[in-house]
Amino acid sequence: MSQEIAVVGSPEFTTGFRLAGVRTFANVDEHRKSDELDDAVASLLDGDDVGIIVMHQDDMVHLSRDVRKRVETSVEPAVVTLGGEAGSGGLRDQIKRAIGIDLMEDN
């Protein structure tokens, strides 16, 4: 089971994670975002050492259809998106998809 956390996105987005100790990251140039983001995310999805990939929700629109589908269906590594218009259910849905149960379910 992979234990590394990776973060991908603009330097402004990745800096806080790097300061918190995340060692695996990919900074993406704003002017070449579509190409660089696709390559960075695909590389992290194919790697064996990353268990969680963190990226900004707004960057999802810059991914190609194939990479976006891989991100949306990936269980390991789990892809967590933050910020943007995801709403409060976004992270809950991602956790539910990753582990298969709803930890917040009202019973």
C-alpha positions in Angstrom: 0.0 0.0 0.0 1.4 3.4 -1.0 2.0 6.0 1.6 3.2 9.1 -0.2 1.0 12.1 -0.7 1.6 14.1 -3.9 0.3 17.5 -4.9 -0.1 18.9 -8.4 -1.0 22.3 -9.6 0.2 25.9 -9.7 3.2 26.9 -7.6 0.8 28.9 -5.4 -1.3 25.8 -4.7 1.6 23.4 -4.1 3.7 25.7 -1.8 1.6 25.3 1.3 1.7 21.5 1.0 5.4 21.6 0.4 5.9 23.6 3.6 3.7 21.1 5.4 6.2 18.3 4.4 4.7 16.9 1.2 7.8 15.8 -0.8 6.2 14.7 -4.1 4.8 17.6 -6.1 4.5 18.8 -9.7 4.3 22.6 -10.4 2.4 23.4 -13.5 2.9 26.5 -15.6 -0.3 28.5 -15.9 0.4 29.2 -19.6 0.9 25.5 -20.5 -1.5 24.1 -18.0 -3.4 21.7 -20.2 -0.3 19.8 -21.5 1.7 19.9 -18.3 -1.2 19.0 -16.0 -2.2 16.0 -18.1 1.4 14.7 -18.1 1.9 15.3 -14.4 -1.3 13.7 -13.3 -0.9 10.7 -15.6 2.6 10.2 -14.3 1.4 10.2 -10.7 -1.5 7.9 -11.5 1.0 5.4 -13.1 3.5 5.5 -10.2 3.7 3.0 -7.4 4.8 5.2 -4.6 1.9 7.6 -4.3 -1.3 6.8 -2.4 -3.1 10.2 -2.5 -2.9 12.9 -5.2 -4.1 16.3 -4.2 -5.1 18.9 -6.8 -7.3 22.0 -7.1 -10.9 21.3 -8.3 -10.7 24.1 -10.9 -7.8 22.2 -12.6 -10.1 19.3 -13.5 -11.4 21.3 -16.6 -7.8 21.4 -17.9 -7.4 17.6 -18.0 -8.0 15.7 -21.2 -11.1 13.4 -21.2 -9.0 10.3 -20.8 -7.0 11.6 -17.8 -10.1 13.1 -16.2 -11.9 9.7 -16.4 -8.9 8.0 -14.8 -8.9 10.7 -12.0 -12.6 10.3 -11.4 -12.4 6.5 -11.2 -9.1 6.0 -9.5 -9.1 4.2 -6.1 -5.4 3.9 -5.6 -4.0 6.4 -5.8 -7.0 8.3 -4.4 -7.4 11.7 -6.0 -8.6 14.5 -3.7 -9.7 17.8 -5.2 -9.8 20.9 -3.1 -11.3 24.4 -3.5 -13.4 25.6 -6.5 -17.1 25.0 -6.8 -17.1 21.4 -5.5 -19.3 22.2 -2.5 -19.4 20.5 0.8 -20.3 17.1 -0.7 -17.2 16.9 -3.0 -14.7 15.6 -0.4 -17.3 13.3 1.2 -18.1 11.8 -2.2 -14.4 11.3 -2.9 -13.8 9.5 0.4 -16.9 7.4 -0.1 -15.6 6.3 -3.6 -12.1 5.6 -2.3 -13.1 3.4 0.7 -16.5 2.2 -0.4 -18.5 3.4 2.5 -20.1 6.6 3.7 -18.5 7.5 7.1 -21.0 10.4 7.6 -24.1 8.4 6.8 -27.0 9.2 9.1 -28.5 6.0 10.6 
